[in-house]
Amino acid sequence: MLSWLGKKLISHNMAKTREGDIAPTLKMDSEDVKFRFPGDSSWGGEFNGKAELEPWLRRFADVGIQIYPDEGVLKGFPWRQTVCARGYDYLESPEGERVYEKL
């Protein structure tokens, strides 16, 4: 049940991010959030706290990367939850050509 709810919450926040609104994600995150985006690209890294995460999220939304969750896991009580997501993302050029895709 919690994982279903977690995926719904993650799906909602990712939809808002795709629209350029990172506020729902930031509102959900604690001040000491720990976020990891895997890979060796300029997007990859570990971010600790909202102050580090917010610029990354803003860049992600501003560039227009489209992100969708495949799986979501939620555990813990509402005041101290752990949320994990796995999904895919892509970016298309203004002409509609897919220039980046990570499945």
C-alpha positions as CSV (number, residue, x, y, z in Angstrom):
1,M,0.0,0.0,0.0
2,L,2.7,2.5,0.9
3,S,4.7,1.8,-2.3
4,W,1.5,2.4,-4.3
5,L,1.0,5.7,-2.5
6,G,4.7,6.5,-3.0
7,K,4.5,6.0,-6.7
8,K,1.4,8.2,-6.9
9,L,3.1,10.9,-5.0
10,I,6.3,10.6,-7.1
11,S,4.2,10.6,-10.3
12,H,2.4,13.8,-9.3
13,N,5.6,15.6,-8.4
14,M,7.4,14.5,-11.6
15,A,4.4,15.7,-13.6
16,K,4.7,19.1,-12.0
17,T,8.5,19.1,-12.6
18,R,7.8,18.3,-16.3
19,E,5.6,21.4,-16.3
20,G,8.4,23.5,-14.7
21,D,7.1,23.5,-11.2
22,I,9.5,22.1,-8.7
23,A,7.6,23.4,-5.6
24,P,5.8,20.2,-4.8
25,T,9.0,18.2,-4.7
26,L,10.7,20.8,-2.5
27,K,7.7,21.0,-0.2
28,M,7.9,17.3,0.3
29,D,11.6,17.2,1.0
30,S,13.0,17.7,4.4
31,E,15.7,20.3,5.0
32,D,18.3,17.5,5.3
33,V,17.1,15.6,2.2
34,K,19.6,13.2,0.6
35,F,19.2,12.9,-3.2
36,R,21.3,10.8,-5.6
37,F,21.1,10.9,-9.4
38,P,23.3,8.1,-10.8
39,G,25.7,8.5,-13.7
40,D,28.8,10.3,-14.8
41,S,27.0,13.2,-16.7
42,S,26.7,16.7,-15.4
43,W,23.4,15.6,-13.8
44,G,24.9,12.9,-11.8
45,G,25.8,13.4,-8.2
46,E,24.7,13.3,-4.6
47,F,23.0,16.4,-3.1
48,N,22.5,16.9,0.6
49,G,19.9,19.3,1.8
50,K,17.4,21.5,0.0
51,A,20.0,24.2,-0.6
52,E,22.0,21.8,-2.8
53,L,19.0,20.1,-4.4
54,E,17.0,23.1,-5.4
55,P,19.4,24.4,-8.1
56,W,19.7,20.9,-9.6
57,L,15.9,20.6,-9.7
58,R,15.6,24.1,-11.2
59,R,18.1,23.2,-14.0
60,F,16.3,19.9,-14.6
61,A,13.0,21.7,-15.1
62,D,14.4,24.6,-17.0
63,V,16.1,22.4,-19.6
64,G,12.8,20.5,-20.1
65,I,13.9,17.0,-19.4
66,Q,10.8,14.8,-19.3
67,I,10.9,12.3,-16.4
68,Y,8.5,9.4,-15.6
69,P,8.6,6.9,-12.7
70,D,8.5,3.2,-13.3
71,E,8.6,2.2,-9.7
72,G,8.3,4.0,-6.4
73,V,8.9,2.8,-2.8
74,L,7.8,4.6,0.3
75,K,8.5,3.6,3.8
76,G,8.3,5.1,7.2
77,F,6.0,7.4,9.1
78,P,4.9,10.7,7.4
79,W,7.3,12.8,9.5
80,R,10.3,10.6,8.5
81,Q,9.8,8.9,5.3
82,T,12.2,7.4,2.8
83,V,11.1,7.6,-0.9
84,C,12.9,5.9,-3.7
85,A,12.1,6.1,-7.4
86,R,13.3,4.4,-10.5
87,G,12.2,5.6,-13.9
88,Y,13.2,7.0,-17.3
89,D,13.8,10.4,-18.7
90,Y,14.4,12.0,-22.1
91,L,14.9,15.3,-23.8
92,E,13.7,16.3,-27.2
93,S,15.1,19.2,-29.4
94,P,12.7,22.0,-30.4
95,E,12.3,20.1,-33.7
96,G,11.1,17.0,-31.8
97,E,14.3,14.9,-32.2
98,R,15.1,12.8,-29.2
99,V,18.6,14.0,-28.1
100,Y,18.8,12.2,-24.8
101,E,17.2,9.1,-23.3
102,K,17.9,7.1,-20.2
103,L,15.8,4.0,-19.6
